[in-house]
Amino acid sequence: MITKTNYEQMNHETVKVISALNHCKIQELCDKGTIQLSFFDEKDIAEVIDGPNRYMLCKNPLMAEKEAKTRQALLKKTTDELNKIIVSTRKTKNSKAIRAGKIVNKYKMAKFIIFEGSYYFR
């Protein structure tokens, strides 16, 4: 992928660009109604035009698998550390809830964990 600044500095007469959309850009296009996640197919390529931009969309199964492994690893680290907090009996300046919040923020796993009372559930 290239940055927006580098893209703007390129000579588009001689250089053709292939880039990947990041999560934020995909979400933005979904929110505008330009694309739907159902457009992302492993076999067929969907063409979408949004103003001056032309998008060729398909799903990358290798990237999806890599992201799933990373997400599982981060979720395991998060739950392991949260379990340590739950069983901990030591006194600290921060409550268990604050310590748990710091762990969840550290690994960016908040959307995968539901806190309930003094415990959490996946």
DSSP file (Angstrom, degrees, kcal/mol; ACC not computed):
  #  RESIDUE AA STRUCTURE BP1 BP2  ACC     N-H-->O    O-->H-N    N-H-->O    O-->H-N    TCO  KAPPA ALPHA  PHI   PSI    X-CA   Y-CA   Z-CA
    1    1 A M              0   0    0      0, 0.0     2,-0.3     0, 0.0    18,-0.1   0.000 360.0 360.0 360.0 153.8    0.0    0.0    0.0
    2    2 A I        -     0   0    0     18,-0.1     2,-0.1     1,-0.0    18,-0.1  -0.863 360.0-107.0-119.7 156.9    1.1    3.6   -0.5
    3    3 A T     >  -     0   0    0     -2,-0.3     4,-2.4     1,-0.1     5,-0.2  -0.383  28.1-115.0 -78.4 160.6    0.3    6.6    1.5
    4    4 A K  H  > S+     0   0    0      1,-0.2     4,-2.4     2,-0.2     5,-0.2   0.890 116.7  53.7 -60.8 -39.9   -2.1    9.3    0.3
    5    5 A T  H  > S+     0   0    0      2,-0.2     4,-1.4     1,-0.2    -1,-0.2   0.935 110.2  45.4 -62.2 -47.8    0.8   11.8    0.1
    6    6 A N  H  > S+     0   0    0      1,-0.2     4,-0.8     2,-0.2    -1,-0.2   0.887 111.6  53.8 -63.4 -38.0    2.9    9.5   -2.1
    7    7 A Y  H >< S+     0   0    0     -4,-2.4     3,-0.9     1,-0.2    -1,-0.2   0.917 107.9  49.7 -61.1 -43.7   -0.1    8.8   -4.3
    8    8 A E  H 3< S+     0   0    0     -4,-2.4    -1,-0.2     1,-0.2    -2,-0.2   0.786 109.0  53.0 -67.7 -26.9   -0.7   12.5   -4.9
    9    9 A Q  H 3< S+     0   0    0     -4,-1.4    -1,-0.2    -5,-0.2    -2,-0.2   0.599  89.0 103.5 -83.8 -11.5    2.9   13.0   -5.8
   10   10 A M  S << S-     0   0    0     -3,-0.9     2,-1.0    -4,-0.8     3,-0.0  -0.348  78.9-118.4 -72.6 151.2    2.9   10.3   -8.5
   11   11 A N    >>  -     0   0    0      1,-0.1     4,-2.1    -2,-0.1     3,-1.0  -0.810  26.6-167.3 -86.1 104.2    2.8   11.0  -12.2
   12   12 A H  T 34 S+     0   0    0     -2,-1.0    -1,-0.1     1,-0.3     5,-0.1   0.554  78.7  70.8 -76.8  -6.4   -0.5    9.2  -13.0
   13   13 A E  T 34 S+     0   0    0      1,-0.1    -1,-0.3     3,-0.0     3,-0.1   0.844 117.0  19.7 -72.2 -33.9    0.2    9.5  -16.7
   14   14 A T  T <4 S+     0   0    0     -3,-1.0     2,-0.5     1,-0.1    -2,-0.2   0.644 117.9  66.7-110.5 -19.2    3.0    6.9  -16.4
   15   15 A V     <  -     0   0    0     -4,-2.1     2,-0.4     2,-0.0    -1,-0.1  -0.912  58.0-164.0-113.3 126.1    2.2    5.1  -13.2
   16   16 A K        -     0   0    0     -2,-0.5     2,-0.5    -3,-0.1    -3,-0.0  -0.863  19.0-142.2-101.8 142.4   -0.8    2.9  -12.6
   17   17 A V        -     0   0    0     -2,-0.4     2,-0.5    -5,-0.1    -2,-0.0  -0.892  20.0-176.3-115.8 131.7   -1.6    2.1   -8.9
   18   18 A I        +     0   0    0     -2,-0.5     2,-0.3     2,-0.0    -2,-0.0  -0.996  24.1 161.7-118.2 125.0   -2.9   -1.0   -7.3
   19   19 A S        -     0   0    0     -2,-0.5     2,-0.4   -18,-0.1    -2,-0.0  -0.868  33.8-119.8-137.2 168.0   -3.5   -0.6   -3.6
   20   20 A A        -     0   0    0     -2,-0.3     2,-0.4   -18,-0.1   -18,-0.1  -0.865  25.8-121.5-110.8 147.1   -5.4   -2.3   -0.9
   21   21 A L        -     0   0    0     -2,-0.4     2,-0.1   -20,-0.1     0, 0.0  -0.692  24.2-138.3 -85.3 137.3   -8.1   -0.7    1.2
   22   22 A N     >  -     0   0    0     -2,-0.4     4,-2.3     1,-0.1     3,-0.2  -0.426  31.5 -97.1 -86.3 171.7   -7.6   -0.6    4.9
   23   23 A H  H  > S+     0   0    0      1,-0.2     4,-2.7     2,-0.2     5,-0.2   0.882 122.5  53.4 -56.9 -42.5  -10.4   -1.4    7.4
   24   24 A C  H  > S+     0   0    0      1,-0.2     4,-2.3     2,-0.2    -1,-0.2   0.902 109.9  47.2 -62.0 -41.9  -11.3    2.3    7.9
   25   25 A K  H  > S+     0   0    0      2,-0.2     4,-2.4    -3,-0.2    -1,-0.2   0.895 111.8  50.3 -68.2 -39.8  -11.7    2.9    4.2
   26   26 A I  H  X S+     0   0    0     -4,-2.3     4,-2.2     2,-0.2    -2,-0.2   0.931 111.8  48.5 -61.9 -44.7  -13.8   -0.2    3.8
   27   27 A Q  H  X S+     0   0    0     -4,-2.7     4,-2.7     1,-0.2    -2,-0.2   0.900 110.2  51.9 -62.0 -41.2  -16.0    0.9    6.7
   28   28 A E  H  X S+     0   0    0     -4,-2.3     4,-1.8     1,-0.2    -1,-0.2   0.918 110.7  47.1 -61.5 -44.4  -16.3    4.4    5.2
   29   29 A L  H  X>S+     0   0    0     -4,-2.4     5,-1.9     2,-0.2     6,-1.2   0.861 112.8  49.9 -66.9 -35.6  -17.4    3.0    1.8
   30   30 A C  H ><5S+     0   0    0     -4,-2.2     3,-0.8     2,-0.2    -2,-0.2   0.923 109.4  51.1 -65.8 -44.5  -19.9    0.7    3.6
   31   31 A D  H 3<5S+     0   0    0     -4,-2.7    -2,-0.2     1,-0.3    -1,-0.2   0.852 109.6  50.3 -62.5 -35.3  -21.3    3.6    5.6
   32   32 A K  H 3<5S-     0   0    0     -4,-1.8    -1,-0.3    -5,-0.2    -2,-0.2   0.650 113.6-119.9 -75.4 -15.3  -21.8    5.7    2.4
   33   33 A G  T <<5S+     0   0    0     -3,-0.8    -3,-0.2    -4,-0.6    -2,-0.1   0.580  80.1 122.8  84.5   9.9  -23.6    2.8    0.8
   34   34 A T  S   <S+     0   0    0     -5,-1.9     2,-0.3    -6,-0.2    -4,-0.2   0.886  77.8  14.8 -71.0 -39.5  -21.0    2.6   -2.0
   35   35 A I        -     0   0    0     -6,-1.2     2,-0.3    -9,-0.2    -2,-0.2  -0.877  63.4-147.7-131.0 164.5  -20.1   -1.1   -1.2
   36   36 A Q    >   -     0   0    0     -2,-0.3     3,-2.4    -3,-0.1     4,-0.3  -0.965  29.2-121.0-126.7 147.8  -21.5   -4.0    0.7
   37   37 A L  G >  S+     0   0    0     -2,-0.3     3,-1.5     1,-0.3    -1,-0.0   0.756 110.1  71.6 -61.5 -21.7  -19.4   -6.6    2.4
   38   38 A S  G 3  S+     0   0    0      1,-0.3    -1,-0.3     3,-0.0    -3,-0.0   0.677  82.7  72.3 -67.5 -14.8  -21.2   -9.2    0.2
   39   39 A F  G <  S+     0   0    0     -3,-2.4     2,-1.0     1,-0.1     7,-0.3   0.765  75.5  92.2 -66.4 -24.7  -19.2   -7.7   -2.7
   40   40 A F    <   +     0   0    0     -3,-1.5     2,-0.3    -4,-0.3    18,-0.1  -0.614  56.2 162.7 -80.7 104.7  -16.1   -9.4   -1.3
   41   41 A D        -     0   0    0     -2,-1.0    18,-2.1     3,-0.5     5,-0.1  -0.908  41.8-137.1-123.0 146.6  -15.9  -12.7   -3.0
   42   42 A E  S    S+     0   0    0     -2,-0.3    -1,-0.1    16,-0.2     3,-0.1   0.738 101.3  30.4 -76.4 -22.1  -12.9  -15.1   -3.3
   43   43 A K  S    S+     0   0    0      1,-0.1     2,-0.3    15,-0.0    -1,-0.1   0.840 113.3  52.5-106.3 -43.7  -13.5  -16.0   -6.9
   44   44 A D        -     0   0    0     -5,-0.0    -3,-0.5     2,-0.0     2,-0.5  -0.692  69.9-136.3-101.2 150.5  -15.1  -13.0   -8.7
   45   45 A I        -     0   0    0     -2,-0.3     2,-0.4    13,-0.1    13,-0.2  -0.908  15.4-151.2-105.2 127.7  -13.9   -9.4   -8.7
   46   46 A A  E     -A   57   0A   0     11,-2.7    11,-3.6    -2,-0.5     2,-0.5  -0.833   6.9-146.0 -98.5 134.0  -16.6   -6.7   -8.2
   47   47 A E  E     +A   56   0A   0     -2,-0.4     2,-0.4     9,-0.2     9,-0.2  -0.868  19.8 178.5-100.8 129.4  -16.0   -3.3   -9.8
   48   48 A V  E     -A   55   0A   0      7,-3.0     7,-3.8    -2,-0.5     2,-0.5  -0.997  13.7-156.7-131.3 133.3  -17.3   -0.3   -7.9
   49   49 A I  E     +A   54   0A   0     -2,-0.4     2,-0.5     5,-0.2     5,-0.2  -0.949  11.8 177.5-112.9 127.8  -16.9    3.3   -9.0
   50   50 A D  E >   -A   53   0A   0      3,-2.8     3,-2.0    -2,-0.5    -2,-0.0  -0.880  63.6 -60.7-129.6  96.7  -17.1    6.1   -6.3
   51   51 A G  T 3  S-     0   0    0     -2,-0.5    -1,-0.1     1,-0.3     0, 0.0  -0.470 121.5 -12.2  62.7-127.9  -16.5    9.5   -7.8
   52   52 A P  T 3  S+     0   0    0      0, 0.0     2,-0.4     0, 0.0    -1,-0.3   0.539 121.2  92.3 -81.0  -4.6  -13.0    9.5   -9.4
   53   53 A N  E <   -A   50   0A   0     -3,-2.0    -3,-2.8     2,-0.0     2,-0.5  -0.734  56.6-162.7 -98.0 137.8  -12.1    6.3   -7.7
   54   54 A R  E     -A   49   0A   0     -2,-0.4     2,-0.4    -5,-0.2    -5,-0.2  -0.978  11.1-164.2-116.6 122.0  -12.5    2.8   -9.3
   55   55 A Y  E     -A   48   0A   0     -7,-3.8    -7,-3.0    -2,-0.5     2,-0.6  -0.892  12.4-161.7-110.5 135.8  -12.3   -0.1   -6.9
   56   56 A M  E     -A   47   0A   0     -2,-0.4     2,-0.4    -9,-0.2    -9,-0.2  -0.969  24.5-161.6-112.4 112.8  -11.9   -3.7   -7.8
   57   57 A L  E     +A   46   0A   0    -11,-3.6   -11,-2.7    -2,-0.6     2,-0.3  -0.807  24.8 140.6-109.2 135.1  -13.0   -5.8   -4.8
   58   58 A C        -     0   0    0     -2,-0.4     2,-0.4   -13,-0.2   -16,-0.2  -0.965  47.4-103.4-157.4 162.1  -12.3   -9.4   -3.9
   59   59 A K        -     0   0    0    -18,-2.1     3,-0.1    -2,-0.3   -18,-0.0  -0.721  21.6-145.7 -91.2 137.7  -11.6  -11.2   -0.7
   60   60 A N     >  -     0   0    0     -2,-0.4     4,-2.3     1,-0.2     5,-0.2  -0.873  10.9-169.5-102.1 101.4   -8.1  -12.3    0.1
   61   61 A P  H  > S+     0   0    0      0, 0.0     4,-2.2     0, 0.0     5,-0.2   0.821  84.8  55.4 -64.0 -30.7   -8.4  -15.7    1.9
   62   62 A L  H  > S+     0   0    0      2,-0.2     4,-2.1     1,-0.2     5,-0.1   0.916 110.4  44.8 -67.3 -42.0   -4.7  -15.7    2.9
   63   63 A M  H  > S+     0   0    0      2,-0.2     4,-2.7     1,-0.2     5,-0.2   0.896 111.6  53.3 -68.1 -39.4   -5.0  -12.4    4.6
   64   64 A A  H  X S+     0   0    0     -4,-2.3     4,-2.1     1,-0.2    -2,-0.2   0.904 110.3  47.8 -61.7 -41.1   -8.3  -13.4    6.3
   65   65 A E  H  X S+     0   0    0     -4,-2.2     4,-2.1     2,-0.2    -1,-0.2   0.909 111.9  49.5 -65.7 -42.6   -6.6  -16.5    7.7
   66   66 A K  H  X S+     0   0    0     -4,-2.1     4,-2.3     1,-0.2    -2,-0.2   0.918 112.0  48.1 -62.6 -44.0   -3.6  -14.5    8.9
   67   67 A E  H  X S+     0   0    0     -4,-2.7     4,-2.7     1,-0.2    -1,-0.2   0.875 109.7  53.0 -65.7 -36.8   -5.9  -11.9   10.6
   68   68 A A  H  X S+     0   0    0     -4,-2.1     4,-2.4    -5,-0.2    -1,-0.2   0.908 109.8  48.1 -64.7 -41.5   -7.9  -14.7   12.2
   69   69 A K  H  X S+     0   0    0     -4,-2.1     4,-2.3     2,-0.2    -2,-0.2   0.917 112.9  48.1 -64.2 -43.3   -4.8  -16.2   13.7
   70   70 A T  H  X S+     0   0    0     -4,-2.3     4,-2.6     2,-0.2     5,-0.2   0.928 111.7  49.9 -62.5 -45.2   -3.6  -12.9   15.0
   71   71 A R  H  X S+     0   0    0     -4,-2.7     4,-2.5     1,-0.2    -2,-0.2   0.910 111.2  49.0 -60.6 -43.0   -7.0  -12.1   16.5
   72   72 A Q  H  X S+     0   0    0     -4,-2.4     4,-2.3     2,-0.2    -1,-0.2   0.901 111.3  49.8 -64.0 -41.0   -7.1  -15.5   18.2
   73   73 A A  H  X S+     0   0    0     -4,-2.3     4,-2.4     2,-0.2    -2,-0.2   0.922 113.1  45.8 -63.9 -44.1   -3.5  -15.0   19.6
   74   74 A L  H  X S+     0   0    0     -4,-2.6     4,-2.5     1,-0.2    -2,-0.2   0.886 111.9  51.8 -66.8 -38.1   -4.4  -11.6   20.9
   75   75 A L  H  X S+     0   0    0     -4,-2.5     4,-2.8    -5,-0.2     5,-0.2   0.894 109.7  49.8 -64.7 -39.2   -7.7  -12.9   22.4
   76   76 A K  H  X S+     0   0    0     -4,-2.3     4,-2.6     2,-0.2    -2,-0.2   0.932 111.5  48.1 -64.5 -46.0   -5.8  -15.7   24.2
   77   77 A K  H  X S+     0   0    0     -4,-2.4     4,-2.2     2,-0.2    -2,-0.2   0.919 113.6  48.7 -59.2 -43.4   -3.2  -13.2   25.6
   78   78 A T  H  X S+     0   0    0     -4,-2.5     4,-2.5     1,-0.2    -2,-0.2   0.947 113.3  44.7 -63.1 -49.9   -6.1  -11.0   26.8
   79   79 A T  H  X S+     0   0    0     -4,-2.8     4,-2.4     1,-0.2    -1,-0.2   0.870 111.4  54.2 -66.4 -35.5   -8.1  -13.7   28.4
   80   80 A D  H  X S+     0   0    0     -4,-2.6     4,-1.6    -5,-0.2    -1,-0.2   0.936 112.5  43.2 -61.3 -45.8   -5.0  -15.2   30.1
   81   81 A E  H  X S+     0   0    0     -4,-2.2     4,-1.7     1,-0.2    -2,-0.2   0.865 113.0  52.2 -69.3 -35.5   -4.1  -11.8   31.6
   82   82 A L  H  X S+     0   0    0     -4,-2.5     4,-2.3     1,-0.2    -1,-0.2   0.887 106.8  53.7 -66.8 -37.6   -7.7  -11.2   32.6
   83   83 A N  H  X S+     0   0    0     -4,-2.4     4,-2.0     1,-0.2    -1,-0.2   0.886 106.1  53.2 -62.6 -38.1   -7.8  -14.6   34.3
   84   84 A K  H  X S+     0   0    0     -4,-1.6     4,-0.9     1,-0.2    -1,-0.2   0.894 109.5  48.7 -62.2 -39.8   -4.8  -13.6   36.3
   85   85 A I  H  < S+     0   0    0     -4,-1.7     3,-0.4     1,-0.2    -2,-0.2   0.912 108.9  53.3 -66.7 -42.2   -6.5  -10.4   37.4
   86   86 A I  H  < S+     0   0    0     -4,-2.3    -2,-0.2     1,-0.2    -1,-0.2   0.908 115.0  39.0 -60.8 -44.2   -9.7  -12.3   38.4
   87   87 A V  H  < S+     0   0    0     -4,-2.0    -1,-0.2    -5,-0.1    -2,-0.2   0.566  91.6 115.2 -85.6  -7.4   -7.8  -14.8   40.7
   88   88 A S     <  +     0   0    0     -4,-0.9     8,-0.1    -3,-0.4    -3,-0.0  -0.349  37.9 179.6 -65.4 138.7   -5.4  -12.2   42.1
   89   89 A T        +     0   0    0      2,-0.1    -1,-0.1    -2,-0.1     2,-0.1   0.383  44.3 114.1-116.2  -0.9   -5.7  -11.4   45.8
   90   90 A R        -     0   0    0      1,-0.1     2,-0.4     0, 0.0    -2,-0.0  -0.393  68.4-117.5 -74.6 150.6   -3.0   -8.8   46.0
   91   91 A K        +     0   0    0     -2,-0.1     2,-0.3     2,-0.0    -1,-0.1  -0.714  38.8 172.0 -87.5 133.2   -3.8   -5.2   46.8
   92   92 A T        -     0   0    0     -2,-0.4     4,-0.1     2,-0.2     0, 0.0  -0.878  46.2-111.4-133.7 167.6   -3.0   -2.7   44.2
   93   93 A K  S    S+     0   0    0     -2,-0.3     2,-0.4     2,-0.1    -1,-0.0   0.757 102.8  62.1 -72.5 -21.9   -3.7    1.0   43.7
   94   94 A N  S    S-     0   0    0      1,-0.1    -2,-0.2     2,-0.0     0, 0.0  -0.820  88.3-118.1-105.3 144.9   -6.1    0.2   40.8
   95   95 A S     >  -     0   0    0     -2,-0.4     4,-2.4     1,-0.1     5,-0.2  -0.229  31.4-105.5 -69.7 166.4   -9.2   -1.9   41.1
   96   96 A K  H  > S+     0   0    0      1,-0.2     4,-2.8     2,-0.2     5,-0.2   0.875 121.5  56.2 -61.1 -36.4   -9.6   -5.1   39.2
   97   97 A A  H  > S+     0   0    0      2,-0.2     4,-2.4     1,-0.2    -1,-0.2   0.911 108.4  45.9 -63.5 -42.5  -11.9   -3.4   36.8
   98   98 A I  H  > S+     0   0    0      2,-0.2     4,-2.1     1,-0.2    -2,-0.2   0.925 113.9  48.6 -66.4 -44.2   -9.4   -0.7   35.9
   99   99 A R  H  X S+     0   0    0     -4,-2.4     4,-1.8     1,-0.2    -2,-0.2   0.907 112.0  49.7 -61.9 -40.9   -6.6   -3.3   35.5
  100  100 A A  H  X S+     0   0    0     -4,-2.8     4,-2.6     1,-0.2    -2,-0.2   0.911 108.6  53.0 -63.8 -42.0   -8.9   -5.3   33.3
  101  101 A G  H  X S+     0   0    0     -4,-2.4     4,-2.3     1,-0.2    -1,-0.2   0.882 107.2  51.8 -60.7 -38.7   -9.7   -2.3   31.2
  102  102 A K  H  X S+     0   0    0     -4,-2.1     4,-2.2     2,-0.2    -1,-0.2   0.895 110.3  48.8 -65.0 -39.7   -6.0   -1.6   30.7
  103  103 A I  H  X S+     0   0    0     -4,-1.8     4,-1.8     2,-0.2    -2,-0.2   0.939 111.7  48.1 -65.2 -46.8   -5.5   -5.1   29.5
  104  104 A V  H  X>S+     0   0    0     -4,-2.6     5,-1.8     1,-0.2     4,-0.8   0.904 114.3  46.8 -62.0 -41.2   -8.4   -5.0   27.0
  105  105 A N  H  <5S+     0   0    0     -4,-2.3     3,-0.3    -5,-0.2    -1,-0.2   0.869 106.7  58.9 -67.1 -36.5   -7.2   -1.7   25.7
  106  106 A K  H  <5S+     0   0    0     -4,-2.2    -2,-0.2     1,-0.2    -1,-0.2   0.907 117.4  30.7 -59.0 -43.7   -3.6   -2.9   25.4
  107  107 A Y  H  <5S-     0   0    0     -4,-1.8    -1,-0.2    -5,-0.1    -2,-0.2   0.424 103.6-127.1 -98.5   0.5   -4.6   -5.7   23.0
  108  108 A K  T  <5 +     0   0    0     -4,-0.8    -3,-0.2    -3,-0.3     3,-0.2   0.897  67.3 131.6  56.6  46.2   -7.6   -3.9   21.4
  109  109 A M    >>< +     0   0    0     -5,-1.8     3,-1.9    -6,-0.1     4,-0.6   0.175  21.5 116.5-112.2  15.3  -10.0   -6.8   22.1
  110  110 A A  G >4 S+     0   0    0     -6,-0.4     3,-1.0     1,-0.3    -1,-0.1   0.837  72.6  56.9 -57.2 -36.2  -12.9   -4.8   23.7
  111  111 A K  G 34 S+     0   0    0      1,-0.2    -1,-0.3    -3,-0.2    -2,-0.1   0.611 108.0  48.9 -74.9  -7.5  -15.4   -5.8   20.9
  112  112 A F  G <4 S+     0   0    0     -3,-1.9     2,-0.4     1,-0.1    -1,-0.2   0.471 103.8  66.3-105.9  -4.2  -14.8   -9.5   21.6
  113  113 A I    <<  -     0   0    0     -3,-1.0     2,-0.5    -4,-0.6     9,-0.2  -0.967  61.1-158.7-125.8 133.2  -15.2   -9.5   25.4
  114  114 A I  E     -B  121   0B   0      7,-2.2     7,-2.5    -2,-0.4     2,-0.4  -0.947  13.1-149.0-110.5 121.7  -18.3   -8.8   27.4
  115  115 A F  E     +B  120   0B   0     -2,-0.5     2,-0.4     5,-0.2     5,-0.2  -0.726  17.8 177.4 -89.7 137.4  -17.8   -7.7   31.0
  116  116 A E  E >   -B  119   0B   0      3,-3.2     3,-2.1    -2,-0.4     2,-0.1  -0.925  57.0 -48.5-142.9 114.9  -20.4   -8.7   33.5
  117  117 A G  T 3  S-     0   0    0     -2,-0.4    -1,-0.0     1,-0.3    -2,-0.0  -0.413 119.7 -23.4  61.5-129.7  -20.1   -7.9   37.2
  118  118 A S  T 3  S+     0   0    0     -2,-0.1    -1,-0.3    -3,-0.1     2,-0.3   0.409 131.1  63.7 -92.8   1.5  -16.6   -8.9   38.4
  119  119 A Y  E <   -B  116   0B   0     -3,-2.1    -3,-3.2     2,-0.0     2,-0.3  -0.745  67.9-141.4-122.7 167.5  -16.2  -11.5   35.6
  120  120 A Y  E     -B  115   0B   0     -2,-0.3     2,-0.4    -5,-0.2    -5,-0.2  -0.910   9.1-158.0-126.5 157.4  -15.9  -11.5   31.9
  121  121 A F  E      B  114   0B   0     -7,-2.5    -7,-2.2    -2,-0.3    -2,-0.0  -0.989 360.0 360.0-134.4 143.1  -17.3  -13.8   29.3
  122  122 A R              0   0    0     -2,-0.4    -1,-0.1    -9,-0.2    -7,-0.1   0.410 360.0 360.0 -92.3 360.0  -16.2  -14.5   25.7
